[in-house]
Amino acid sequence: MTIDVTPTQLLAALGVVVMLVWVWRASSRRAKAAADAARKGAHLLSLTGRVLVMAAVIVSVQWVVITHQGDVVLLLVVLGLPALFAAYTLTRALTITAWDDSPRRGGRR
């Protein structure tokens, strides 16, 4: 039993294999991009939830101290400490600490 394969059939089979590999790679890239987008959305939602919970804790502690007036030093600490954390965070976020002057890969700008 012999198998006769013409060059046309060989090229057609090779084209089918190349097309299958191309479709497989494209679908895996698309799936990876979708997973990355979902992960970024989950991180943002998680961060938002943590920020809201911490803001609620800070506001409730401040409310308790302000409504039950007692020591002025305690009042200043309760109002000043969150302000210090906020100022530190904003200063770090808005300060340029390094200038990256290296060219990007591929010459893109």
Phi, psi and omega per residue, in radians:
M1 nan 2.171 3.136
T2 -2.124 2.594 3.114
I3 -1.930 2.146 3.113
D4 -1.791 2.033 3.128
V5 -2.027 2.174 3.123
T6 -1.471 2.774 3.086
P7 -1.028 -0.558 3.113
T8 -1.152 -0.764 3.110
Q9 -1.142 -0.671 3.116
L10 -1.121 -0.764 3.097
L11 -1.147 -0.665 3.112
A12 -1.130 -0.749 3.118
A13 -1.135 -0.724 3.101
L14 -1.117 -0.688 3.084
G15 -1.100 -0.699 3.112
V16 -1.134 -0.746 3.126
V17 -1.109 -0.779 3.126
V18 -1.082 -0.729 3.140
M19 -1.131 -0.709 3.109
L20 -1.118 -0.736 3.101
V21 -1.121 -0.722 3.139
W22 -1.102 -0.786 3.123
V23 -1.132 -0.710 3.134
W24 -1.096 -0.779 3.141
R25 -1.162 -0.703 3.136
A26 -1.126 -0.716 -3.137
S27 -1.217 -0.615 3.107
S28 -1.213 -0.629 3.065
R29 -1.137 -0.745 3.139
R30 -1.121 -0.713 3.116
A31 -1.161 -0.681 3.105
K32 -1.146 -0.723 3.116
A33 -1.111 -0.699 3.115
A34 -1.157 -0.701 3.112
A35 -1.153 -0.703 3.104
D36 -1.112 -0.728 3.126
A37 -1.124 -0.716 3.115
A38 -1.154 -0.677 3.125
R39 -1.139 -0.743 3.118
K40 -1.121 -0.699 3.097
G41 -1.121 -0.683 3.122
A42 -1.182 -0.681 3.102
H43 -1.103 -0.739 3.136
L44 -1.119 -0.748 3.129
L45 -1.150 -0.707 3.115
S46 -1.120 -0.758 3.119
L47 -1.114 -0.738 3.125
T48 -1.080 -0.749 3.118
G49 -1.092 -0.757 3.129
R50 -1.141 -0.689 3.115
V51 -1.109 -0.763 -3.134
L52 -1.137 -0.702 3.127
V53 -1.145 -0.781 3.135
M54 -1.156 -0.646 3.076
A55 -1.105 -0.699 3.110
A56 -1.133 -0.683 3.107
V57 -1.127 -0.805 -3.130
I58 -1.098 -0.794 -3.133
V59 -1.116 -0.705 -3.123
S60 -1.188 -0.683 3.084
V61 -1.140 -0.745 3.102
Q62 -1.096 -0.709 -3.140
W63 -1.103 -0.754 3.134
V64 -1.082 -0.778 -3.106
V65 -1.191 -0.688 -3.117
I66 -1.224 -0.731 -3.101
T67 -1.270 -0.539 3.106
H68 -1.821 1.189 -3.058
Q69 -1.001 2.333 3.137
G70 -2.560 -1.706 -3.073
D71 -1.507 2.328 3.127
V72 -1.223 -0.616 3.128
V73 -1.108 -0.732 3.101
L74 -1.092 -0.704 3.110
L75 -1.090 -0.768 3.126
L76 -1.144 -0.660 3.113
V77 -1.151 -0.784 -3.099
V78 -1.157 -0.600 3.115
L79 -1.488 -0.539 -3.058
G80 -1.463 -0.595 -3.095
L81 -1.086 -0.845 3.065
P82 -1.099 -0.575 3.103
A83 -1.146 -0.653 3.089
L84 -1.129 -0.769 3.106
F85 -1.090 -0.744 3.132
A86 -1.132 -0.733 3.137
A87 -1.136 -0.710 3.113
Y88 -1.086 -0.808 -3.122
T89 -1.109 -0.788 3.133
L90 -1.160 -0.669 3.120
T91 -1.118 -0.754 3.108
R92 -1.146 -0.670 -3.105
A93 -1.229 -0.563 -3.039
L94 -1.736 0.012 -3.131
T95 -1.734 2.288 3.064
I96 -1.483 2.072 -3.097
T97 -1.751 -0.381 -3.124
A98 -2.607 2.624 3.088
W99 -1.992 2.014 -3.136
D100 -1.617 1.854 -3.087
D101 -1.808 0.179 -3.114
S102 -1.337 2.512 3.129
P103 -1.205 2.597 3.127
R104 -1.399 2.814 3.119
R105 -1.158 2.434 3.053
G106 1.408 0.020 3.129
G107 1.304 0.227 3.130
R108 -1.299 2.653 3.104
R109 -2.126 nan nan
